[in-house]
């Protein structure tokens, strides 16, 4: 027996509509739409370049049950390229594209195996020799809540076994619990490599013997899916040991970050700082197009000016225009305002008004032996002693409470001053 090299990918979400892009530049909008197709083609290119033994696709090839004819043809054409290179492909369908959703009548290429909703075992052959057994099962309908891993039953122990499964493994993946299973369920089945789909982050559940791997999605589709997206290039030896190399295939990459603008004294200062931050982020994107979401933070004299009217959106549009002709694209997808104002507390304390009274109340908290602390304790006691989630909370010290009080004071002043 020899080692096996293959690509494991999942959650291609071909033809994803990229909703909520009404304000986006038309050219970038088209680039985003094409990105899922291009990332899939990047996987095909990689497979042909690396001369792998097979390609495994673990569900959610399409974004929805109403998959377009264009999406199906372009997926079929990618598999045709693999077939032309004598690389077999093994495909299961998941909750986004179950078997009962619409599919055009297409002739699949040679060397393509589409798994049904019953567990199937298919040999992987090279030069007339069986080098592995591939097990897989597809979703019949979208809402599969059964533990599909329990259907797996390894029969042949003479060659490595690989399982394709679209499922939620564990309880903290942040995804819908379709086909839920535990790590222990998978380990008990004797499969050497579990090629998982459904979770959109590259995730190693178990490194080897067996390897249990989520490849993540091949292309991010919204600002919540930050970081590098791609597929796994896997080398599996006859004893079940494996090496996994994660390889980027994405075309557009998302990043969320914060930016302290407390040093800015003018809108121009803020705009230049934002542009520099975007350039820095884009420089870390490995030549990909960048979709950036920034949160502006810090105490600044600009706080009230940024809050006025449409100033924040205007600032975002100016930054977008600055990068409009750049290639790769930099697109400031969203600008959030989390700044606070700056105040002359001494001058405010001397006032004969409500604001001066508010500051005086907070100043009194610095004397940690006054009655205010007893009142605060009475208010917070139910949270720490009676609420059902209190076991997850640590009781706050007076110093921590004082810090929160200062934050509350500053938030109050943000609302009252000017």
MOTATA-V428885 format. One record per backbone hydrogen bond with DSSP energy under -0.5 kcal/mol. CO is the residue of the C=O (numbers start at 1). NH is the residue of the N-H. Records with the same first field share a line. If there is no record, write none. Layout:
CO=NH, NH
This chain:
4=236
5=53, 54
6=234
7=9, 56
8=232
9=58
10=218
11=218
13=16
14=63
21=24
25=29
26=30
27=31
28=32
29=33
30=34
31=35
32=35, 36
34=38
35=39
36=40
37=41
38=42
39=43
40=44
41=45
42=46
43=47
44=48
45=49
46=50
47=51, 52
53=88
54=7
55=90
56=9, 58
57=59, 92
59=11
60=13
61=14
64=67
65=102
68=72
69=73
70=74
71=75
72=76
73=77
74=78
75=79
76=80
77=81
78=82
79=83
80=84
81=85
82=87
83=86
86=88
88=55
89=113
90=57
91=115
92=59
93=139
98=101
104=106
106=108
109=112
111=89, 113
112=114
113=91, 115
116=138
120=136
122=134
123=125
124=131, 132
126=129
129=126, 131
131=160
132=124
133=135, 162
134=122
135=164
136=120
139=99
140=100
142=144
143=145
144=179
146=148
147=150
148=151
149=152
155=157
160=133
161=192, 193
162=135
163=165, 195
164=137
165=167, 197
167=169
168=170, 181
176=178
177=180
178=168
181=170
182=186
183=187
184=188
186=189, 191
187=190
189=154
192=211
193=163, 195
194=196, 213
195=165
196=215
197=167
200=217
203=205, 214
206=212
211=194, 213
212=205, 206
213=196, 215
214=203
216=10
217=230
222=225
224=226
229=249, 250
231=247
232=8, 234
233=245
234=6, 236
235=243
236=4
237=240
240=209
241=237
243=235
244=246
245=233
247=231
251=289
252=220
253=291
254=227
255=293
257=295
259=261, 297
261=264
266=270
267=271
268=272
269=273
270=274
271=275
272=276
273=277
274=278
275=279
276=280
277=281
278=282
279=283
281=284
282=285
285=288
289=253
290=292, 331
291=255
292=333, 334
293=257
294=296, 336
295=259
296=338
297=261
298=300, 340
300=303
302=306
303=307
304=308
305=308
306=312
308=311
310=314
311=315
312=316
313=317
314=318
315=319
316=320
317=321
318=322
319=323
321=324
323=326
329=290
331=292, 333
334=294
336=296, 338
338=298
340=300
343=345
344=348
345=349
346=350
348=351
353=357
354=358
355=359
356=360
357=361
358=362
359=363
360=364
361=365
362=365
363=366
364=367
366=368
367=370
370=373, 374
371=375
372=376
373=377
374=378
375=379
376=380
377=381
378=382
380=383, 384
381=385
382=386, 387
387=390
389=392
390=393
397=401
398=402
399=403
400=404
401=405
402=406
403=407
404=408
405=409
406=410
407=411
408=412
409=413
410=414
411=415
412=416
413=417
